[in-house]
Amino acid sequence: MSVTGPRANRPRITSISQDRRTLRLACHTDAPRIEVLFKGEPVEFTVQADTAADGPAVVLAKPLGQWDGLGGFTEVVVDDVPAVPSDELILVERERLRSVISRQAGAREATPATAPAPAAAKPEAPSHGVVVPEAGSITSSLVPLPVGSTSTDGSAVVGRGGHLFILGGSNALAARYAPPTTPAEHARVRDEVDAWVTLIEQREEQLSALGVRFVQMCVPDKSTMLETGVPGLGPITPVLRGIEERLAGSSSYASGREALTEGVHVEGLGVTENWLRLDSHTRPRGARRLSAAMVRGFDEAPFFDDVDFSDSDRYVGDLGTRFFGAPIPEPIEAPRAEWITRAESGRALVDRHAPAKGHMGRTMHWKAPQAPIDAKVVVFGNSFFGATDVPMACNYWISRAFREHRFVWSADMLMDVVRDQRPDVVICQTVERFMGRVPGA
């Protein structure tokens, strides 16, 4: 199998050394900007240039784990584009993993059944695995695992259609779907809705005083948009429902729910086509729809409808490793459009900042003189805009739609950034599972 289409132009990891510390890259720039992330956080590495090879070598301070060769935990980003393994490396890594699994199976078979249990401390719980539901009817999923199976840490669950969904974690998403039943719960929901509506109205008032257009986008969680098959996980959190009811018809509010259902029947697509199966985020089609909805708060932007897609790439999601401890690539579609090609002519990332830990405070700034909208936009958002330039994230679309685009990974709307950048438009974006915490600005 050869690399074709947009994937051929992406940076590639062509080999991994035997000690799993050195990754050879093939890229198309002489002095690439390289970043290495482990679970989204920067890690130490050095770069060795080699004029005899296609590209530089990344030498990691700590070696890759035995399951971490094709993506997932560790990510190499070249000029803000995630590097993908070459087809040759995929074959090599598959054979290596088969060998690892075979050795582990042989070791288990060689252990005598009557061997006494070692007198050791109780081992820690594994960081991944599957817990199958103990009771009730079992519906097969396309993973294939029973619907309702959870990761051992309780953070993710298998749903219908082979989709994995966020279940728990720090945001307690499943609990937020529960309808209020007591006076105290009704008051909490009402207070959260009031706080969000007040915040959005204050943001619009502040920006209007500066002559800046404003759009607020609340992205629904995948479990709100798809039938999960998991009791209690969906169909919409009471807080998001309240906000959408209060702000219906507002020119400053863009509904992510409406954006992800609009036009799917006309195009012959199911709503599932908006979402990655093994990830909590959107596919390129979904990101395009969200981006178009934000822009259409102030511009008709008909060019967003003029996009073709072809299945010619792969992506490793953020939920598969929680079950299997190894990345699971899934096919995705690549966008093609004349306006995208035109916007990419002369487009440049002119400024960027990556925090020492995590994503909060990350900034990226693009200029695209040939973009269809002759305006400057500043965005305050999160992972739905993304840390890299890929079509599953809204940064891909917005940075090609506007002449100038600055993204700040922040829940707050930072007025010092607005005053410094002097944009024509400000977009603020959040996601449903984060709405239990109302930003301070």
Order of alpha helices (4+ residues) and beta strands (2+ residues): beta-beta-beta-beta-beta-beta-beta-beta-beta-alpha-beta-beta-beta-beta-alpha-alpha-beta-alpha-alpha-beta-alpha-alpha-beta-alpha-beta-alpha-beta-beta-beta-alpha-beta-alpha-beta
